[in-house]
Amino acid sequence: MDPIVFFKLCLVGYLENIISDRKLIAHCSMRLDILYFLGFDIDEPLPWHSTLSRTRQLFPEHVFEGVFVHVFQKCVNKGMVKGSTQAIDSAPVKANASMETLALKVPAQDLDAHLADIRHISNRNKDTF
């Protein structure tokens, strides 16, 4: 797998809060903006979810996390990720949410938790191969 595509997929997974490789590939295949970001044509198939899992397992955990954190930090430094503005593709619906339960989501603080979730799922998938 192309390393650029691999880390772009990892970045999409983090920003879209998707920790399952299957769900990530399915999600990316339905979004034209993500396909464009990944460099894929609309009729070009994305890599299999197992390719993503196996690519992640090729390198020691600290190497993968170090590169991912470096790439993510570059995106934050360039103003691509702020955590304050989100693009929404939906229909307006009246919400039933309490203003007291709203919480600020800071991307850098959630990064460790997201990587831990991916590690857990990757280790579980490694046992099945």
N, C-alpha and C positions, 0 to 999 in steps of 0.2 A: 504494500500500500504506500502511496506517495506520502511522505512525512508531512508535507504542507496540508494535504487533505485531512490526514489523521488529526493534526492539532487543530485545524479549523473545526472538524467534527467535535472534538473535545470541548472547544470553546463554545460552540452552539449548544452542546449538552449542558454546560454549566449555566449559560445565560438563559436558556429555556427551561432550566430546572428539570432536566431529563437524565435519569441515572441508568436507565435500561438501554443497552445497545440496540435491542430490537425496536424499542419505541423511538429511539433517536433516529434510526435509519428510516422508519416509517414516517416520522414527523418531517424529516428533511426532504423526503421524496414528494411530499405534498405542498411544500412551500417554495414558490418560485424565487423569492428573495434569497433564501438559503441556498438553493441550487446555484444561483448566480454567484453568491459569495464563495461557494465551494469550487466553482469553475466547471460545473456540469451543465450540459444541455438538457432541455426538458425531456427528451426521449432517451437520454443516456442513463443506464442503471447505476445506482450507487453501490458501493461495496457491500458485501454481506455483513450482517451484524457479527458473525463469528470472526470475520477478518479484522474487525475493529477490536474485538476482545483479544485475539491472538497477537495483534500488533502491540497492544498495550502490555502484554506479558513478555514481549521480546526483551525489554529493558528492565533493569532493576527499578524498584519502586521510586527510589530517591532520584533517579535520572529522569523518569517520566514526570514526577511532580516538580522537579526543579525547572525543567524546560517549560512545562505548562504554566507555572507561576511566572516565569520570565515573560512568556508570550502574553499572558493576561495583564501583567503589569505594564507592558508596552501599550496595550490597548487602553488601559486606564490613563496612562500618561498622555496619550494622544487625544484624550477626551471622547473616546469611543464608548466607554463604559463609565457611567456615573452613578447609576442606581437611583437617579431622581426622575428621569423621564423614561417612559416606556411607550412603545408603539403597540397599539391594540387593533386587532383585526376582529371585530365582533359586531353584534347588533346591540343597540342600547336596551338595557333591561333595568327595571327598578330594583335597586339593591336593598337587601335587608341585613345591613351590617351595622355594628355598633362603632361609633367614632372612638370609643375608649379602647377598642382592641386593635386599632391601627398601629403599625410598627414600622420604623424606618429600616429598610434593608440595605445594608452596606456590603457591596460585593466582596471586598477583601476579607471581611470577617467570615463570610459564608464559604469561602474557598476551601478551608481546611475540612469543614463538615462535608462538603460536596466530594472532595477527593477521598475522604474516608468511606463515603457511601459507594463510590466507584470501586475502591479497593475491595470492599466487602463483596460486592457483586462479582467482580472479576475473579476473586478467590473461589467463590462458589461455582462459577462457570469453569474454572480451571480443573476442578475435581470431576466434572462431567466429561471432559475431553479425554 
